[in-house]
Structures are given as C-alpha cells and as structure tokens.
Amino acid sequence: MNNPVNPVNPEILSNWDEEAELSLLETLDHVLNRGLVIAGEITISVADIDLIFVGLNVMVSSVETAREVLRRREME
Amino acid sequence: MSAPAFYVYCIAESAAAAELPAASLPAAIEDGSKLEWVVVDALAALVSPVPRETYNEESLTEHLNDATWTAIRAMRHETVMEHVVKRTSAVPLRFGTIYLERDGIERMLSERSSELEEIIEKLRGREEWGVNVYVDRAVLMSSITAVSPVLREMVERAAQASPGQSYLIQKKIDALKVDEVRASVNRIVDEIEEKLKAQSEDGKRLRILKVETTEHGELKAKFAFLVKGFDEFRDAAEQLAQEHQAAGVRLELTGPWPVYNFVTGLQDGRKLT
C-alpha cells in the first residue's frame, strides 16, 4: 500500500462546502484512528488505518485544490 | 448470496438498547441492510450485516484504498455512533471491526462483560471534545518581544541602557526571536494542555497526521479531552483563547464526539474465535 489513494469520484463530494470538508477531515481522523480495539475476526490494523487516513487527507486536499483552481479561473 | 458477516459499531447496556429500537436508528454502513442489537444478558452490541465478499480481509484492504468508498463508510459509522451516544453511554469500537459469525459477537459480549460494563460506567455522562491549537506565525513573530518573558526583560533593559548598550541588546533580541517563537509555542501549548486537563477528567495529545495551514495559522497541537460538564470546559478554553490571542494563537473546539480516545486502556488484542 505505497499509494493508498485511488482517483476519487468527485461527484460524491461536489455538494460539500468547505466547512463540511474540514469537518469531514476531522471526523475521519476521529473515526479511523480511535475506538476500542476488540478483536473481531477481521480488524483493520493500526498501520492500515494511518495509511487510509493519509490517503483520505490527500483526497480532501485534492478536492480543495480543484476548488481553488476553479475559483481562480472564475476570477480571471 | 452467502451468509453475511457482521460489522460491529459499539456496545451498550441491554436496557438502553431496548429504548433504541432498530427502526429508529440511522442507516447502516452498507445500503440495504439494517442495524440490529445482539443482546447477551446485560450487554448489547450494535451490528449490521455486511457482505462477506466485500468485508473479507483481502477485499476489505482493497476497498480501503478507495478513498471515496472509505469516506462514505466512515461517515456512516460516525452517524450511527453519534445517534447512540447522544442517548446513552456506549463503548465505541474501532472502525472496521468485523465478525464472521454472530456467535463470535455473543461470545465476546459474555467473555468481556465485566470489562465492558466498567467502561460503559466510566463513560456515562461524559463527552469527548477535541481542541486544535493553531498559531499564526506572523502574528506571533510581531508580538514576540511582548510574549516571551526573556525578550520582554531584554527590551526593558535596552530602554534603560546607554545608546551603545541598547544597540547591542537590540541585536541580541533580533538573534533570539526565532528561537523564542518556537519556545513560546511550546510553552503556550503546554499551558493549554495543563489548564484544560484540570477542567476535564482526562486529556490526550493526539498525533498530527497532516500539517494543516489555515487562514488562522498552522496546526500546532491536537488534543482530546474527556469532559463532564461542558460549560466549565468551554469557559476555560475561551479564557485561554483570549489570553493568547495577541500571540497569534487560536483554539478550535470540536465535538462532542463519541468517546473514541478514552476506551483504549483495556485493549489486549485477544482473538476470540
């Protein structure tokens, strides 16, 4: 899992405003990193969770970057 | 279709679970499936069936590489958790805890009942609040001679010294500024941690996985606190924010969260199958 991010379907995120994105990031951080580890038959390992989170970070940033580019174009 | 596996969200008391019938709960992690309680004596686990084809070890790892897939599941997990903890004390489990058989969940509930009941009791009436500390470096740099006790003292000395000496002290102040900015950030962050710990039952410093720079500055520290009595906690946070505003410090409160960060003390990694 060197590159944990697949291209993101932007439609799923296009309705979210910036505040929602920030809270998404905060939420993902909370949900993915923590909680009682109780051994199920399948439990995501801690290392995986870090990778997922880094991947999601990239996703959220890429959405932000796309927005930024669009805004600039509009201004020109 | 083969028999489903079970995704486990959290554990609560059976009595509380009875007050939260499945039909009143939010959407499950997978479309078309419903949440249900698996009850063993005094404890109940909130679960929903998930397809084994997707949630076996290999396939799940692949799906987790898909950021959109994971983001949607994480948000659903959180929505379920928020609904439950608003209404009762519950132990949040880590995202992605899967049991292949219902039996396994029942066994876990009965084998770990005393430990789980203890956690539920500890969490009753508590909320988790996140505190993010941002520092605007430019603001801090421009006010550093007032913020840093060391530099403040030197400024006073320079004011009383002869022009020659004053010039030399000023040179020294300029040379120390960058180090003092760093030291001041650490000192202020430590003070915030200490004071908010005093207003809560427990506090933890979290890792910063992403260096975040916002219009309010750079994220310098991230904390989670176990809070009973939010008003006092918020007042303390507001007071700290005011005290350090001139230093370019901004506090951001997030929450209330399910108590994700204060249930990790009892993990043992035991396999229960």
Chai-1 contact restraints between the chains, C-beta under 6 A:
chainA,res_idxA,chainB,res_idxB,connection_type,confidence,min_distance_angstrom,max_distance_angstrom,comment,restraint_id
A,P4,B,N65,contact,1.0,0.0,6.0,A-B,restraint_1
A,V5,B,A67,contact,1.0,0.0,6.0,A-B,restraint_2
A,N6,B,N65,contact,1.0,0.0,6.0,A-B,restraint_3
A,N6,B,D66,contact,1.0,0.0,6.0,A-B,restraint_4
A,V8,B,A67,contact,1.0,0.0,6.0,A-B,restraint_5
A,V8,B,T68,contact,1.0,0.0,6.0,A-B,restraint_6
A,N9,B,T68,contact,1.0,0.0,6.0,A-B,restraint_7
A,I12,B,T68,contact,1.0,0.0,6.0,A-B,restraint_8
A,E26,B,T254,contact,1.0,0.0,6.0,A-B,restraint_9
A,T27,B,E78,contact,1.0,0.0,6.0,A-B,restraint_10
A,L28,B,A74,contact,1.0,0.0,6.0,A-B,restraint_11
A,H30,B,W257,contact,1.0,0.0,6.0,A-B,restraint_12
A,H30,B,Y260,contact,1.0,0.0,6.0,A-B,restraint_13
A,V31,B,A74,contact,1.0,0.0,6.0,A-B,restraint_14
A,V31,B,H77,contact,1.0,0.0,6.0,A-B,restraint_15
A,V31,B,E78,contact,1.0,0.0,6.0,A-B,restraint_16
A,V31,B,F95,contact,1.0,0.0,6.0,A-B,restraint_17
A,L32,B,F95,contact,1.0,0.0,6.0,A-B,restraint_18
A,R34,B,Y260,contact,1.0,0.0,6.0,A-B,restraint_19
A,R34,B,N261,contact,1.0,0.0,6.0,A-B,restraint_20
A,G35,B,P92,contact,1.0,0.0,6.0,A-B,restraint_21
A,G35,B,L93,contact,1.0,0.0,6.0,A-B,restraint_22
A,G35,B,R94,contact,1.0,0.0,6.0,A-B,restraint_23
A,G35,B,Y260,contact,1.0,0.0,6.0,A-B,restraint_24
A,L36,B,V91,contact,1.0,0.0,6.0,A-B,restraint_25
A,L36,B,L93,contact,1.0,0.0,6.0,A-B,restraint_26
A,L36,B,V263,contact,1.0,0.0,6.0,A-B,restraint_27
A,V37,B,R94,contact,1.0,0.0,6.0,A-B,restraint_28
A,V37,B,Q267,contact,1.0,0.0,6.0,A-B,restraint_29
A,I38,B,L93,contact,1.0,0.0,6.0,A-B,restraint_30
A,A39,B,R270,contact,1.0,0.0,6.0,A-B,restraint_31
A,A39,B,K271,contact,1.0,0.0,6.0,A-B,restraint_32
A,A39,B,L272,contact,1.0,0.0,6.0,A-B,restraint_33
A,G40,B,T97,contact,1.0,0.0,6.0,A-B,restraint_34
A,G40,B,I98,contact,1.0,0.0,6.0,A-B,restraint_35
A,G40,B,Y99,contact,1.0,0.0,6.0,A-B,restraint_36
A,E41,B,Y99,contact,1.0,0.0,6.0,A-B,restraint_37
A,E41,B,L100,contact,1.0,0.0,6.0,A-B,restraint_38
A,E41,B,T273,contact,1.0,0.0,6.0,A-B,restraint_39
A,I42,B,E57,contact,1.0,0.0,6.0,A-B,restraint_40
A,I42,B,I98,contact,1.0,0.0,6.0,A-B,restraint_41
A,T43,B,T97,contact,1.0,0.0,6.0,A-B,restraint_42
A,I44,B,G96,contact,1.0,0.0,6.0,A-B,restraint_43
A,I52,B,L64,contact,1.0,0.0,6.0,A-B,restraint_44
A,I52,B,T70,contact,1.0,0.0,6.0,A-B,restraint_45
A,F53,B,L209,contact,1.0,0.0,6.0,A-B,restraint_46
A,G55,B,A67,contact,1.0,0.0,6.0,A-B,restraint_47
A,L56,B,A67,contact,1.0,0.0,6.0,A-B,restraint_48
A,N57,B,K210,contact,1.0,0.0,6.0,A-B,restraint_49
A,M59,B,A67,contact,1.0,0.0,6.0,A-B,restraint_50
